[in-house]
Amino acid sequence: MDVLVSIIIIVFGILQIVLFFKIWGMTNNIFEIKELIKKYSIEEKVNPKQQKPTTKTDIQIEDLVIELKSKRQLKVVDITEDGRFQCKTPGGIAPIGFFERDEIELVRKEK
C-alpha cells in the first residue's frame, strides 16, 4: 500500500512541475500578444480608418437612412466588413445598433 501511495505522489509531483512550466510558457505568449496589440494600436493612430465604401450598396458612411421597422431616421456611422451598417440618431452621440441592408432605406446622401 505504501508503494502505491508513493508512486501516486511521485506522478502527481511530476505533473505539477510540468504544469508549472506550461503556465510559465503561456505567460511569455501573453507578453508577445500585448506587444502585438500595442503595435497595432499605434499603427491605427498613425493610419486612422478611412471612410470605407461598400461594394454592394448605394449607402455610404454619413448617409441618412430610415429604419423600416420603426420608421425612425438614422445616420450611418460605420459599415462593417460583413456589410452591416452601424447607425445612430442624427443628433445622437452613441450608436444605436447594427442593421442589415434590407432593414434600412436610403433617405439622402450627405455631401
N, C-alpha and C positions, 0 to 999 in steps of 0.2 A: 504494500500500500504506500509506503514511504517513497519507493522508487517511482511510482506512477505520479504522485503529487509533485515530486522533484522534477520530473520530465515536463509536466504541465507548467510549472513555474518557469522553467528554463525557456520553453517555447514562448510563453507569454512575455517574458523579458526580451527575447529576441524580436518579437513582433512590435513591442513598444519602441525599441531602438530603430527599427525600420520605419515605423510611423513618424518618429521624431525627424528623421532625415527627409522623409517625403514632405512633411509640413514645412520644413526649412527650405526645401527646394521650391515649394509653391510660393513662399514669401518673396523669393527672388523674382519670380514671374510677375508678382504684383508690382514690384518696383519698375519692371520693364513696361508694364501696362500703364502705370502712372506717367512715365516719361513719354510714351506714345500719346497719351491724352493731352499732356502739356504741349507737345509738339504740334498736334493738330489744332488745338485751341489757339495757339499763336498764329498758325497759318490762316485760320479763319478770321482773326483780327486783321491780318495783313491783307488778305484777299476776301473781303466780305462777299456774301452771296449776291450775285447779280439777279436782276429780275428774270425769272425762269419762264419762258414761253412754253406752252404745251403744244404738242404736235397734232393732237386730235380734237381740239376745241377752239372755239372763237373767243372764249372767255380768258382774260389775262388778269394779272395782279392789278389791283386798284379799280377794277370794273365794278359797277353797281349791278347787283342781281336781285331777283326776288326768289325767296324760298317758296316753292309751290305748295307745300303742306300748310304753312301758317300765313302765307301771303305777306310776310314782312320783308322789307328792303334791307339788304346786306351789302357789305363791301368786301371784295376778295382780298385777303391779306397774303395768302401764300398758296402755292399749288404743290402738292406732294409729288414724289416720284411716281406713285401709282395712279396719279390723275385725280386725286380728290382735292377739293377746294376748301381751304380754311377761311372762314368768314367771320366778320364782326359787324355790329350795327354801325352805320356811317358815322355817328358821333361818339361811339363807344371806344373804350381803351382795350379791353381784353377780348380775345377771340371767343366766339360763341361755340363753334364746333366745326367739324369736317362734313362736307356734303359731296355726294356723287353728282355727276353732270346731269343726270335725269331728275335730280331733286331741286335744281335751281334753273332760273331762266334769266338771260341777259337783259338788263334794262337799257343801259347805255355804256358806252366806252368813256373812260376818264382820259383826259388829254394831258 
